[in-house]
Amino acid sequence: MQVLNELVLKLSASKLDDRFGQLVRESFLLGSLLALFDGLSKRLKSLNFAPRLGQSLNTLSFLILLVLFAALGLPQFASDKEALALIALAAGGIYLVSRLLGSGSTFKFNMMDLMVALYLGANIISSISSHYLPQSIKGLSKVAVYTLSYFLLKASLLDRKERLPWYLSAALLSGLAVSLYGLYQYKIGVAPLATWEDPTVENKGTRIYSTLGNPNLLAGYLLPLAPLALAMSTYIGKAKSKLRFLISPLFLITAIITAVAIFLTGSRGGYLSIIGTGGFIVLALSVYFFSKKPKLIAPSALIFLAVAAALYAALHFLMPTFEQRLASIFAGSEHSSNAYRMHVWRASMAMFADNWWLGVGSGNSAFRLAYGLYMKSGFDALGTYCVPLEVGVETGILGLVSFGLLILFSFARAHLLFYKDSNLSYLALGLAAALVSLMVQGMVDTVFYRPQVHFLFWLVIAAISALSSQEESRGTEPEPGENSEKCQN
């Protein structure tokens, strides 16, 4: 285990964090801007009202971000994506003013910040050099909002790391409401808004879409929330709060309801993600547990095989429609959806081969214009149906490498948090599992870029980055769940 942790420590690049932070503050451009900001902040802090106003604005920014995550599942935001961006920008602007007035901790840069900056830089270069400049600038504006949200969320969590459970709770509350409405749709047998099944391969069944209008999008939105709900249940359960025996089961129930809703979406990418995420959690806990009790490996393996066999039998005899839906994943081109994705992947690979250096430009609008030169007739697409391929096509090799390293650093740092910080261990595991769920579905679908999913992705990345920071937050770090009853801002 020690060898594994040492390897992961190298993969996390955390030893380079201090050096990178020093380079940022000593650089001519960024260092000068930071020095100018700090100088202005010192002048404003001398005003009598500045500290209290700054703290109030810091809290207001935090509350607006809570509203953002609580509102992700609202039906009006399924089509009105600009409103969510405006909420995020408002929170960012207010937070910036609060920092000028002296509120908050000093921002600690790390290598994850560098990867996010490089990813944004790759999008800027790709957009400026694109043949589809107006469409690329539109796509670039979305990337800018998301990456700025990452820095805002990280700064907010560096100020007070105990805010993370509140962000997660807001997102989970929204996810629970969306899931319950989806269960209601299943009960009444809601009619599909489009043709989502191939009738030549599988039977028609009810697929819920709740407030989001699309079952695959609903699955993508709920997938990271299920492991986060489990993590919150464990986190609160370890707390010293008297209400932990009430709050912890509520998060567990939320996880179960969310998982059932994912199941009822009929999203095959969602099913793959459930399998991948479940396997990841079992593997992570098994390595941790069996490293301490190796004698239990054999009996535990037998129990696992027995449970797997029982689940398969239940699937085969009790849920034949679901088994058929799951089997269609492996039907190859015989299933129309599979054949469609294969055509899109081939065309997208050709696009990347011709534009691997700079990409075709940011956003789905630029992608669609370029894709028309490569697509097979009758197979139009909004994206590549594969996140790594989408990143490569849009931003070229720089964007693909920086995005890949960002994911690698995130997993490595979550691993280190799991083994080093007992208070945050299960939150770290939940964050890593949420990232697995997003990446697995992202290999076969396009919903990753919808704001309901993408804001959750950047919350997960920002949380891992902030929690792995070596700098202490202002104030005393609370015990797990200490703030489950009130938020100390």
Kinemage of the C-alpha trace (Angstrom):
@kinemage 1
@onewidth
@group {chain A} dominant
@subgroup {mainchain}
@vectorlist {calphas} color= white
{ca met a 1} P 0.000 0.000 0.000
{ca gln a 2} L 2.861 2.362 0.760
{ca val a 3} L 4.296 1.791 -2.729
{ca leu a 4} L 0.883 2.540 -4.261
{ca asn a 5} L 0.519 5.752 -2.263
{ca glu a 6} L 3.991 6.889 -3.288
{ca leu a 7} L 3.141 6.271 -6.948
{ca val a 8} L -0.133 8.142 -6.625
{ca leu a 9} L 1.667 11.018 -4.894
{ca lys a 10} L 3.881 11.395 -7.962
{ca leu a 11} L 0.885 11.191 -10.303
{ca ser a 12} L -0.905 13.898 -8.319
{ca ala a 13} L 1.938 16.399 -8.991
{ca ser a 14} L 1.185 17.872 -5.548
{ca lys a 15} L 4.888 18.305 -4.805
{ca leu a 16} L 4.981 20.890 -7.589
{ca asp a 17} L 2.184 22.999 -6.106
{ca asp a 18} L 4.355 25.337 -4.035
{ca arg a 19} L 6.788 25.882 -6.876
{ca phe a 20} L 3.977 26.644 -9.309
{ca gly a 21} L 2.360 29.078 -6.863
{ca gln a 22} L 5.678 30.864 -6.453
{ca leu a 23} L 6.115 31.099 -10.233
{ca val a 24} L 2.643 32.606 -10.597
{ca arg a 25} L 3.301 35.303 -8.006
{ca glu a 26} L 6.758 36.064 -9.439
{ca ser a 27} L 5.588 36.172 -13.061
{ca phe a 28} L 5.509 39.553 -14.778
{ca leu a 29} L 1.879 39.504 -15.946
{ca leu a 30} L 0.004 37.522 -13.300
{ca gly a 31} L 2.317 38.633 -10.509
{ca ser a 32} L 1.760 42.279 -11.420
{ca leu a 33} L -2.011 41.822 -11.540
{ca leu a 34} L -2.033 40.042 -8.179
{ca ala a 35} L 0.181 42.733 -6.643
{ca leu a 36} L -2.137 45.440 -8.010
{ca phe a 37} L -5.147 43.603 -6.600
{ca asp a 38} L -3.491 43.187 -3.186
{ca gly a 39} L -2.477 46.856 -3.102
{ca leu a 40} L -6.001 48.008 -3.888
{ca ser a 41} L -7.370 45.578 -1.311
{ca lys a 42} L -5.088 46.980 1.414
{ca arg a 43} L -6.327 50.495 0.736
{ca leu a 44} L -9.975 49.476 0.829
{ca lys a 45} L -9.531 47.409 4.004
{ca ser a 46} L -8.519 50.572 5.834
{ca leu a 47} L -12.101 51.815 5.529
{ca asn a 48} L -14.130 51.191 8.684
{ca phe a 49} L -17.016 49.449 6.942
{ca ala a 50} L -14.855 47.313 4.641
{ca pro a 51} L -14.280 44.149 6.774
{ca arg a 52} L -17.931 43.682 7.728
{ca leu a 53} L -19.207 44.468 4.224
{ca gly a 54} L -16.605 42.165 2.692
{ca gln a 55} L -17.666 39.294 4.943
{ca ser a 56} L -21.328 39.930 4.138
{ca leu a 57} L -20.620 39.880 0.399
{ca asn a 58} L -18.564 36.705 0.796
{ca thr a 59} L -21.539 35.038 2.465
{ca leu a 60} L -23.899 36.398 -0.207
{ca ser a 61} L -21.721 34.886 -2.943
{ca phe a 62} L -21.821 31.556 -1.123
{ca leu a 63} L -25.620 31.716 -0.854
{ca ile a 64} L -25.968 32.523 -4.570
{ca leu a 65} L -23.862 29.470 -5.407
{ca leu a 66} L -26.149 27.396 -3.196
{ca val a 67} L -29.086 28.712 -5.220
{ca leu a 68} L -27.265 27.781 -8.440
{ca phe a 69} L -26.861 24.125 -7.444
{ca ala a 70} L -30.344 23.937 -5.946
{ca ala a 71} L -31.809 25.299 -9.201
{ca leu a 72} L -30.010 23.006 -11.658
{ca gly a 73} L -32.981 20.670 -11.975
{ca leu a 74} L -35.669 23.318 -12.432
{ca pro a 75} L -37.578 22.911 -15.735
{ca gln a 76} L -37.066 26.522 -16.840
{ca phe a 77} L -33.298 25.966 -16.901
{ca ala a 78} L -33.564 22.899 -19.155
{ca ser a 79} L -33.653 25.285 -22.128
{ca asp a 80} L -32.659 28.648 -20.610
{ca lys a 81} L -28.936 27.958 -20.112
{ca glu a 82} L -27.890 31.620 -20.043
{ca ala a 83} L -29.709 32.213 -16.753
{ca leu a 84} L -27.511 29.674 -14.952
{ca ala a 85} L -24.437 31.389 -16.371
{ca leu a 86} L -25.676 34.754 -15.119
{ca ile a 87} L -26.186 33.336 -11.617
{ca ala a 88} L -22.618 31.991 -11.615
{ca leu a 89} L -21.205 35.279 -12.910
{ca ala a 90} L -23.157 37.253 -10.298
{ca ala a 91} L -21.707 35.067 -7.539
{ca gly a 92} L -18.228 35.557 -9.013
{ca gly a 93} L -18.529 39.317 -9.246
{ca ile a 94} L -19.782 39.646 -5.678
{ca tyr a 95} L -17.020 37.366 -4.417
{ca leu a 96} L -14.375 39.448 -6.198
{ca val a 97} L -15.649 42.609 -4.493
{ca ser a 98} L -15.624 40.804 -1.141
{ca arg a 99} L -11.967 39.895 -1.660
{ca leu a 100} L -11.146 43.503 -2.480
{ca leu a 101} L -12.700 44.449 0.854
{ca gly a 102} L -10.458 42.005 2.680
{ca ser a 103} L -12.676 38.939 3.057
{ca gly a 104} L -11.458 35.405 2.432
{ca ser a 105} L -8.215 33.450 2.545
{ca thr a 106} L -5.209 33.848 0.291
{ca phe a 107} L -5.741 31.808 -2.874
{ca lys a 108} L -3.272 28.928 -3.102
{ca phe a 109} L -2.428 27.920 -6.658
{ca asn a 110} L -1.737 24.294 -7.495
{ca met a 111} L -1.099 22.155 -10.542
{ca met a 112} L -4.796 21.511 -11.063
{ca asp a 113} L -5.236 25.256 -11.529
{ca leu a 114} L -2.531 25.151 -14.188
{ca met a 115} L -4.369 22.399 -16.085
{ca val a 116} L -7.629 24.345 -15.940
{ca ala a 117} L -5.815 27.467 -17.187
{ca leu a 118} L -4.170 25.481 -20.005
{ca tyr a 119} L -7.540 23.983 -20.949
{ca leu a 120} L -9.051 27.480 -21.105
{ca gly a 121} L -6.012 28.682 -23.044
{ca ala a 122} L -6.407 25.845 -25.554
{ca asn a 123} L -10.029 26.878 -26.073
{ca ile a 124} L -8.976 30.502 -26.615
{ca ile a 125} L -6.323 29.552 -29.179
{ca ser a 126} L -8.678 27.147 -30.930
{ca ser a 127} L -11.481 29.716 -31.109
{ca ile a 128} L -9.312 32.562 -32.390
{ca ser a 129} L -7.783 30.359 -35.090
{ca ser a 130} L -11.068 28.688 -36.053
{ca his a 131} L -12.652 29.022 -39.493
{ca tyr a 132} L -15.933 29.432 -37.615
{ca leu a 133} L -14.962 32.388 -35.449
{ca pro a 134} L -18.421 33.717 -34.402
{ca gln a 135} L -19.634 30.247 -33.419
{ca ser a 136} L -16.362 29.474 -31.628
{ca ile a 137} L -16.498 32.694 -29.608
{ca lys a 138} L -19.976 31.676 -28.436
{ca gly a 139} L -18.626 28.292 -27.362
{ca leu a 140} L -15.613 29.940 -25.733
{ca ser a 141} L -17.894 32.110 -23.595
{ca lys a 142} L -19.445 28.955 -22.128
{ca val a 143} L -16.040 27.443 -21.368
{ca ala a 144} L -14.986 30.701 -19.712
{ca val a 145} L -18.039 30.659 -17.414
{ca tyr a 146} L -17.402 27.055 -16.384
{ca thr a 147} L -13.669 27.464 -15.751
{ca leu a 148} L -14.217 30.711 -13.835
{ca ser a 149} L -16.805 28.816 -11.774
{ca tyr a 150} L -14.070 26.333 -10.905
{ca phe a 151} L -11.822 29.086 -9.521
{ca leu a 152} L -14.754 30.685 -7.696
{ca leu a 153} L -15.805 27.404 -6.065
{ca lys a 154} L -12.240 26.569 -5.100
{ca ala a 155} L -11.714 30.013 -3.556
{ca ser a 156} L -14.986 29.697 -1.657
{ca leu a 157} L -13.949 26.299 -0.282
{ca leu a 158} L -10.476 27.539 0.621
{ca asp a 159} L -12.163 30.238 2.691
{ca arg a 160} L -14.294 27.676 4.515
{ca lys a 161} L -13.943 24.006 3.656
{ca glu a 162} L -17.047 23.215 5.695
{ca arg a 163} L -19.057 24.809 2.885
{ca leu a 164} L -18.640 21.696 0.729
{ca pro a 165} L -21.393 19.683 2.477
{ca trp a 166} L -23.707 22.625 1.917
{ca tyr a 167} L -22.964 22.754 -1.813
{ca leu a 168} L -23.484 19.014 -2.059
{ca ser a 169} L -26.693 19.181 -0.020
{ca ala a 170} L -28.121 21.886 -2.298
{ca ala a 171} L -27.351 19.793 -5.384
{ca leu a 172} L -28.760 16.657 -3.739
{ca leu a 173} L -31.968 18.431 -2.740
{ca ser a 174} L -32.525 19.420 -6.353
{ca gly a 175} L -31.650 15.911 -7.529
{ca leu a 176} L -34.086 14.351 -5.050
{ca ala a 177} L -36.958 16.533 -6.259
{ca val a 178} L -36.144 15.751 -9.897
{ca ser a 179} L -35.928 12.016 -9.108
{ca leu a 180} L -39.273 11.970 -7.290
{ca tyr a 181} L -40.953 13.676 -10.235
{ca gly a 182} L -39.347 11.084 -12.494
{ca leu a 183} L -40.778 8.268 -10.371
{ca tyr a 184} L -44.196 9.891 -10.726
{ca gln a 185} L -43.733 9.902 -14.511
{ca tyr a 186} L -42.959 6.198 -14.418
{ca lys a 187} L -46.064 5.501 -12.365
{ca ile a 188} L -48.358 7.248 -14.858
{ca gly a 189} L -46.476 5.824 -17.862
{ca val a 190} L -45.417 9.141 -19.355
{ca ala a 191} L -45.224 9.213 -23.143
{ca pro a 192} L -41.790 9.767 -24.741
{ca leu a 193} L -40.996 13.167 -26.263
{ca ala a 194} L -39.027 11.473 -29.046
{ca thr a 195} L -38.222 8.026 -30.422
{ca trp a 196} L -35.602 6.744 -27.996
{ca glu a 197} L -35.719 2.992 -28.690
{ca asp a 198} L -34.970 0.787 -31.658
{ca pro a 199} L -38.196 -1.273 -32.009
{ca thr a 200} L -36.411 -3.933 -34.082
{ca val a 201} L -34.081 -4.793 -31.204
{ca glu a 202} L -35.905 -4.007 -27.950
{ca asn a 203} L -39.405 -3.626 -26.587
{ca lys a 204} L -40.870 -0.214 -25.974
{ca gly a 205} L -40.836 0.774 -22.307
{ca thr a 206} L -41.411 3.854 -20.164
{ca arg a 207} L -38.304 6.025 -19.900
{ca ile a 208} L -38.503 8.912 -17.456
{ca tyr a 209} L -37.039 12.323 -18.214
{ca ser a 210} L -38.455 14.378 -15.308
{ca thr a 211} L -37.959 18.144 -15.669
{ca leu a 212} L -35.058 17.928 -18.119
{ca gly a 213} L -36.887 16.631 -21.189
{ca asn a 214} L -34.377 13.897 -22.056
{ca pro a 215} L -33.720 10.584 -20.261
{ca asn a 216} L -30.006 10.555 -21.101
{ca leu a 217} L -29.600 14.082 -19.734
{ca leu a 218} L -31.530 13.112 -16.606
{ca ala a 219} L -29.221 10.132 -16.101
{ca gly a 220} L -26.139 12.297 -16.629
{ca tyr a 221} L -27.405 14.802 -14.069
{ca leu a 222} L -28.258 12.188 -11.437
{ca leu a 223} L -25.255 9.893 -11.885
{ca pro a 224} L -22.747 11.966 -9.859
{ca leu a 225} L -25.379 12.738 -7.219
{ca ala a 226} L -25.917 9.093 -6.198
{ca pro a 227} L -22.339 8.471 -4.944
{ca leu a 228} L -22.221 11.963 -3.444
{ca ala a 229} L -25.380 11.179 -1.458
{ca leu a 230} L -23.778 7.967 -0.183
{ca ala a 231} L -20.657 9.907 0.774
{ca met a 232} L -22.699 12.525 2.620
{ca ser a 233} L -24.584 9.798 4.478
{ca thr a 234} L -21.312 8.321 5.726
{ca tyr a 235} L -19.784 11.738 6.431
{ca ile a 236} L -22.729 12.866 8.551
{ca gly a 237} L -22.933 9.437 10.190
{ca lys a 238} L -19.402 9.873 11.558
{ca ala a 239} L -20.222 13.289 12.983
{ca lys a 240} L -20.699 14.215 16.618
{ca ser a 241} L -23.938 16.030 15.865
{ca lys a 242} L -26.970 14.795 17.796
{ca leu a 243} L -28.997 14.882 14.585
{ca arg a 244} L -26.682 12.541 12.684
{ca phe a 245} L -29.023 9.572 13.222
{ca leu a 246} L -31.753 11.531 11.453
{ca ile a 247} L -29.768 13.300 8.736
{ca ser a 248} L -27.539 10.407 7.677
{ca pro a 249} L -30.459 8.080 6.745
{ca leu a 250} L -32.028 10.911 4.730
{ca phe a 251} L -28.948 11.094 2.525
{ca leu a 252} L -28.975 7.298 2.187
{ca ile a 253} L -32.629 7.377 1.102
{ca thr a 254} L -31.733 10.136 -1.374
{ca ala a 255} L -29.010 7.919 -2.845
{ca ile a 256} L -31.462 5.009 -3.254
{ca ile a 257} L -34.188 7.144 -4.860
{ca thr a 258} L -31.632 8.730 -7.197
{ca ala a 259} L -30.277 5.315 -8.204
{ca val a 260} L -33.796 4.040 -8.948
{ca ala a 261} L -34.479 7.118 -11.082
{ca ile a 262} L -31.257 6.534 -13.038
{ca phe a 263} L -32.358 2.937 -13.589
{ca leu a 264} L -35.747 4.098 -14.933
{ca thr a 265} L -34.218 6.539 -17.432
{ca gly a 266} L -33.287 3.543 -19.566
{ca ser a 267} L -30.029 5.306 -20.414
{ca arg a 268} L -27.573 2.663 -21.554
{ca gly a 269} L -24.691 5.056 -20.901
{ca gly a 270} L -26.181 5.473 -17.439
{ca tyr a 271} L -26.192 1.699 -16.939
{ca leu a 272} L -22.544 1.478 -17.940
{ca ser a 273} L -21.804 4.311 -15.548
{ca ile a 274} L -23.627 2.578 -12.674
{ca ile a 275} L -21.572 -0.566 -13.282
{ca gly a 276} L -18.325 1.395 -13.557
{ca thr a 277} L -19.002 3.560 -10.520
{ca gly a 278} L -20.127 0.622 -8.406
{ca gly a 279} L -17.042 -1.329 -9.430
{ca phe a 280} L -14.825 1.629 -8.572
{ca ile a 281} L -16.321 2.008 -5.084
{ca val a 282} L -16.096 -1.730 -4.384
{ca leu a 283} L -12.489 -1.839 -5.609
{ca ala a 284} L -11.443 1.217 -3.576
{ca leu a 285} L -13.010 -0.069 -0.367
{ca ser a 286} L -11.710 -3.596 -0.970
{ca val a 287} L -8.127 -2.440 -1.394
{ca tyr a 288} L -8.414 -0.354 1.764
{ca phe a 289} L -10.106 -3.053 3.828
{ca phe a 290} L -8.146 -6.095 2.652
{ca ser a 291} L -4.820 -4.318 3.085
{ca lys a 292} L -5.629 -4.457 6.806
{ca lys a 293} L -7.390 -7.851 6.874
{ca pro a 294} L -5.935 -10.006 4.051
{ca lys a 295} L -7.361 -13.232 5.517
{ca leu a 296} L -10.862 -12.121 4.572
{ca ile a 297} L -10.119 -11.886 0.843
{ca ala a 298} L -11.195 -15.445 -0.034
{ca pro a 299} L -14.519 -15.544 1.880
{ca ser a 300} L -15.363 -12.031 0.702
{ca ala a 301} L -14.728 -13.051 -2.912
{ca leu a 302} L -17.127 -15.996 -2.535
{ca ile a 303} L -19.796 -13.736 -1.050
{ca phe a 304} L -19.299 -11.248 -3.876
{ca leu a 305} L -19.707 -13.968 -6.529
{ca ala a 306} L -22.859 -15.269 -4.820
{ca val a 307} L -24.377 -11.787 -4.699
{ca ala a 308} L -23.452 -11.166 -8.355
{ca ala a 309} L -25.108 -14.455 -9.373
{ca ala a 310} L -28.248 -13.589 -7.402
{ca leu a 311} L -28.438 -10.151 -9.025
{ca tyr a 312} L -28.067 -11.670 -12.485
{ca ala a 313} L -30.818 -14.200 -11.756
{ca ala a 314} L -33.119 -11.414 -10.544
{ca leu a 315} L -32.317 -9.400 -13.657
{ca his a 316} L -33.034 -12.336 -15.975
{ca phe a 317} L -36.257 -13.569 -14.411
{ca leu a 318} L -37.789 -10.466 -12.866
{ca met a 319} L -36.692 -7.677 -15.229
{ca pro a 320} L -36.427 -9.093 -18.764
{ca thr a 321} L -37.067 -5.678 -20.365
{ca phe a 322} L -34.132 -4.182 -18.507
{ca glu a 323} L -31.953 -7.174 -19.422
{ca gln a 324} L -32.861 -6.668 -23.065
{ca arg a 325} L -32.041 -2.967 -22.854
{ca leu a 326} L -28.698 -3.734 -21.230
{ca ala a 327} L -27.887 -6.444 -23.778
{ca ser a 328} L -28.540 -3.986 -26.623
{ca ile a 329} L -25.334 -2.199 -25.607
{ca phe a 330} L -23.436 -5.118 -27.067
{ca ala a 331} L -25.627 -5.509 -30.164
{ca gly a 332} L -23.116 -3.594 -32.258
{ca ser a 333} L -24.438 -1.948 -35.400
{ca glu a 334} L -27.617 -4.070 -35.224
{ca his a 335} L -28.986 -1.445 -32.832
{ca ser a 336} L -29.738 1.850 -34.581
{ca ser a 337} L -28.365 3.947 -31.695
{ca asn a 338} L -25.106 1.998 -31.686
{ca ala a 339} L -24.777 2.297 -35.455
{ca tyr a 340} L -25.431 6.037 -35.246
{ca arg a 341} L -22.704 6.527 -32.623
{ca met a 342} L -20.221 4.459 -34.606
{ca his a 343} L -20.727 6.646 -37.671
{ca val a 344} L -20.306 9.789 -35.532
{ca trp a 345} L -17.143 8.404 -33.905
{ca arg a 346} L -15.569 7.580 -37.271
{ca ala a 347} L -16.332 11.030 -38.656
{ca ser a 348} L -15.085 12.696 -35.461
{ca met a 349} L -11.843 10.705 -35.539
{ca ala a 350} L -11.293 11.947 -39.082
{ca met a 351} L -11.944 15.497 -37.880
{ca phe a 352} L -9.388 15.131 -35.111
{ca ala a 353} L -6.822 13.634 -37.492
{ca asp a 354} L -7.133 16.701 -39.748
{ca asn a 355} L -7.266 19.263 -36.908
{ca trp a 356} L -5.236 17.647 -34.124
{ca trp a 357} L -2.972 20.644 -33.568
{ca leu a 358} L -5.476 23.456 -32.887
{ca gly a 359} L -8.928 21.884 -33.176
{ca val a 360} L -11.951 23.196 -35.060
{ca gly a 361} L -13.103 25.691 -32.410
{ca ser a 362} L -14.980 25.659 -29.114
{ca gly a 363} L -18.609 24.704 -28.728
{ca asn a 364} L -21.154 22.541 -30.505
{ca ser a 365} L -22.012 25.253 -33.056
{ca ala a 366} L -18.475 25.239 -34.467
{ca phe a 367} L -18.413 21.450 -34.234
{ca arg a 368} L -21.584 21.053 -36.287
{ca leu a 369} L -20.288 23.295 -39.065
{ca ala a 370} L -17.036 21.355 -39.285
{ca tyr a 371} L -18.769 18.002 -38.838
{ca gly a 372} L -20.819 18.604 -41.976
{ca leu a 373} L -17.618 18.144 -44.000
{ca tyr a 374} L -17.012 14.678 -42.544
{ca met a 375} L -20.377 13.172 -41.676
{ca lys a 376} L -22.084 10.358 -43.487
{ca ser a 377} L -25.395 11.433 -44.964
{ca gly a 378} L -28.243 10.989 -42.482
{ca phe a 379} L -26.019 10.962 -39.389
{ca asp a 380} L -26.030 14.570 -38.205
{ca ala a 381} L -24.800 15.118 -34.625
{ca leu a 382} L -24.508 17.794 -31.926
{ca gly a 383} L -21.237 16.348 -30.655
{ca thr a 384} L -18.890 13.385 -30.856
{ca tyr a 385} L -20.681 11.273 -28.207
{ca cys a 386} L -17.325 10.851 -26.462
{ca val a 387} L -15.906 13.481 -24.099
{ca pro a 388} L -12.154 12.928 -24.763
{ca leu a 389} L -12.812 12.903 -28.504
{ca glu a 390} L -14.927 16.065 -28.195
{ca val a 391} L -12.158 17.844 -26.294
{ca gly a 392} L -9.596 16.802 -28.895
{ca val a 393} L -11.756 17.809 -31.861
{ca glu a 394} L -12.634 21.213 -30.391
{ca thr a 395} L -9.314 22.242 -28.802
{ca gly a 396} L -6.619 20.057 -30.338
{ca ile a 397} L -3.809 18.245 -28.580
{ca leu a 398} L -3.153 20.947 -25.941
{ca gly a 399} L -6.741 20.875 -24.750
{ca leu a 400} L -6.831 17.073 -24.764
{ca val a 401} L -3.596 16.709 -22.772
{ca ser a 402} L -4.486 19.398 -20.213
{ca phe a 403} L -7.984 17.969 -19.713
{ca gly a 404} L -6.587 14.447 -19.351
{ca leu a 405} L -3.993 15.558 -16.798
{ca leu a 406} L -6.680 17.446 -14.875
{ca ile a 407} L -8.671 14.222 -14.525
{ca leu a 408} L -5.536 12.260 -13.570
{ca phe a 409} L -4.529 14.809 -10.911
{ca ser a 410} L -8.084 14.791 -9.533
{ca phe a 411} L -8.188 11.025 -9.075
{ca ala a 412} L -4.693 10.937 -7.568
{ca arg a 413} L -5.441 13.703 -5.060
{ca ala a 414} L -8.772 12.148 -4.097
{ca his a 415} L -6.867 8.904 -3.403
{ca leu a 416} L -4.398 10.725 -1.159
{ca leu a 417} L -7.224 12.475 0.681
{ca phe a 418} L -8.927 9.146 1.271
{ca tyr a 419} L -5.842 7.693 2.948
{ca lys a 420} L -4.521 10.790 4.716
{ca asp a 421} L -7.562 12.643 6.076
{ca ser a 422} L -9.945 10.471 8.100
{ca asn a 423} L -12.444 13.335 8.421
{ca leu a 424} L -12.744 13.738 4.666
{ca ser a 425} L -12.042 10.161 3.544
{ca tyr a 426} L -15.538 9.236 2.431
{ca leu a 427} L -16.245 12.642 0.912
{ca ala a 428} L -13.062 12.193 -1.133
{ca leu a 429} L -14.214 8.724 -2.213
{ca gly a 430} L -17.631 10.131 -3.125
{ca leu a 431} L -16.070 12.911 -5.195
{ca ala a 432} L -13.852 10.416 -7.031
{ca ala a 433} L -16.818 8.097 -7.655
{ca ala a 434} L -18.861 11.039 -8.966
{ca leu a 435} L -16.028 11.820 -11.376
{ca val a 436} L -15.969 8.172 -12.511
{ca ser a 437} L -19.712 8.282 -13.180
{ca leu a 438} L -19.363 11.415 -15.303
{ca met a 439} L -16.427 10.079 -17.300
{ca val a 440} L -17.944 6.649 -17.995
{ca gln a 441} L -21.195 8.051 -19.366
{ca gly a 442} L -19.187 10.747 -21.125
{ca met a 443} L -17.471 8.076 -23.216
{ca val a 444} L -20.737 7.300 -25.030
{ca asp a 445} L -22.925 10.410 -24.731
{ca thr a 446} L -22.974 14.199 -25.205
{ca val a 447} L -24.872 15.353 -22.101
{ca phe a 448} L -21.596 16.104 -20.273
{ca tyr a 449} L -21.627 19.601 -21.801
{ca arg a 450} L -25.126 20.496 -20.636
{ca pro a 451} L -24.997 22.980 -17.716
{ca gln a 452} L -26.927 20.652 -15.364
{ca val a 453} L -24.050 18.163 -15.682
{ca his a 454} L -21.115 20.468 -16.322
{ca phe a 455} L -21.575 22.629 -13.225
{ca leu a 456} L -21.533 19.449 -11.118
{ca phe a 457} L -18.331 18.362 -12.856
{ca trp a 458} L -16.557 21.606 -11.993
{ca leu a 459} L -17.866 21.452 -8.413
{ca val a 460} L -16.297 17.998 -8.039
{ca ile a 461} L -12.991 19.157 -9.544
{ca ala a 462} L -12.913 22.341 -7.434
{ca ala a 463} L -13.710 20.408 -4.257
{ca ile a 464} L -10.863 17.948 -4.819
{ca ser a 465} L -8.487 20.795 -5.613
{ca ala a 466} L -9.463 22.812 -2.531
{ca leu a 467} L -9.479 19.879 -0.122
{ca ser a 468} L -6.090 18.709 -1.335
{ca ser a 469} L -4.571 22.155 -0.814
{ca gln a 470} L -1.749 22.170 1.729
{ca glu a 471} L -2.756 25.586 3.014
{ca glu a 472} L -4.933 25.757 6.111
{ca ser a 473} L -8.265 27.538 5.754
{ca arg a 474} L -9.004 30.504 7.965
{ca gly a 475} L -10.437 29.499 11.273
{ca thr a 476} L -10.567 26.086 12.867
{ca glu a 477} L -11.456 23.083 10.737
{ca pro a 478} L -14.710 21.632 12.078
{ca glu a 479} L -15.398 18.037 12.854
{ca pro a 480} L -17.372 16.170 10.148
{ca gly a 481} L -21.002 17.167 10.179
{ca glu a 482} L -20.490 19.845 12.832
{ca asn a 483} L -22.203 22.297 10.529
{ca ser a 484} L -25.077 20.053 9.560
{ca glu a 485} L -27.395 22.132 11.703
{ca lys a 486} L -26.110 25.596 10.895
{ca cys a 487} L -23.734 27.276 8.493
{ca gln a 488} L -21.017 29.311 10.125
{ca asn a 489} L -20.281 32.145 7.813
